[in-house]
């Protein structure tokens, strides 16, 4: 299975407000065992496409490209 934790830079976690769903995603991805989309979907009760979108938005925000369509 593909582990997503390597897709997220450590700097993102420092910029998150604690307790938000976004912060929960980042924490799961940065866990030593990482997280799969299925694992996040089960714990957050979200569908896979919503999780992929959230991960994309987090990465886009960190890269400074949010809204550059």
Backbone torsions as a table, in degrees:
resi	resn	phi	psi	omega
1	UNK	NA	144.5	177.6
2	UNK	-77.3	132.4	177.9
3	UNK	-100.8	132.3	-173.2
4	UNK	-90.0	-10.5	-173.0
5	UNK	-59.5	-30.0	-179.0
6	UNK	-72.9	-13.3	-179.5
7	UNK	-80.2	-13.7	-174.3
8	UNK	-114.9	125.6	177.6
9	UNK	-71.7	152.0	-179.7
10	UNK	-61.6	-27.8	-177.2
11	UNK	-63.6	-26.3	-178.7
12	UNK	-63.6	-42.9	-177.4
13	UNK	-59.9	-36.7	-178.5
14	UNK	-67.9	-24.9	-176.3
15	UNK	-94.3	1.7	-176.2
16	UNK	-89.1	145.7	171.0
17	UNK	-76.2	133.4	-179.4
18	UNK	-66.9	145.0	175.4
19	UNK	88.5	-8.1	178.7
20	UNK	-79.8	161.8	177.7
21	UNK	-62.9	-36.5	178.1
22	UNK	-62.8	-42.7	178.2
23	UNK	-64.6	-35.8	177.4
24	UNK	-65.4	-41.3	177.2
25	UNK	-59.1	-50.2	-177.5
26	UNK	-60.8	-43.0	179.5
27	UNK	-60.8	-41.0	178.9
28	UNK	-65.8	-41.0	-179.4
29	UNK	-67.6	-32.5	-177.6
30	UNK	-88.2	-3.6	177.6
31	UNK	-60.8	149.7	-178.2
32	UNK	-53.8	-35.0	179.1
33	UNK	-86.5	-5.6	-179.7
34	UNK	72.6	-165.3	179.3
35	UNK	-154.5	143.1	174.1
36	UNK	-98.4	164.0	176.4
37	UNK	-60.3	-38.4	178.9
38	UNK	-62.7	-40.6	179.7
39	UNK	-66.2	-42.7	178.4
40	UNK	-65.9	-42.8	180.0
41	UNK	-58.6	-41.6	-179.2
42	UNK	-66.7	-45.1	-176.1
43	UNK	-75.8	-32.2	-177.1
44	UNK	-95.5	-10.3	-175.7
45	UNK	58.0	42.6	176.5
46	UNK	-114.6	161.9	174.7
47	UNK	-87.8	157.4	-174.8
48	UNK	-57.5	-40.6	-177.9
49	UNK	-66.3	-30.5	177.4
50	UNK	-69.8	-38.2	179.1
51	UNK	-67.7	-44.7	178.1
52	UNK	-59.8	-40.6	177.4
53	UNK	-63.9	-41.6	179.6
54	UNK	-65.0	-43.0	178.7
55	UNK	-63.0	-42.1	178.7
56	UNK	-61.9	-43.8	-179.8
57	UNK	-65.3	-38.0	177.4
58	UNK	-62.7	-48.0	-179.1
59	UNK	-65.3	-40.3	179.2
60	UNK	-63.3	-42.6	179.2
61	UNK	-62.8	-44.1	-179.4
62	UNK	-66.0	-37.6	-179.3
63	UNK	-76.2	-11.2	179.8
64	UNK	79.2	21.0	-178.0
65	UNK	-110.8	11.6	-178.0
66	UNK	-58.8	127.4	177.2
67	UNK	79.9	11.4	-179.2
68	UNK	-91.1	52.1	179.7
69	UNK	-90.1	NA	NA
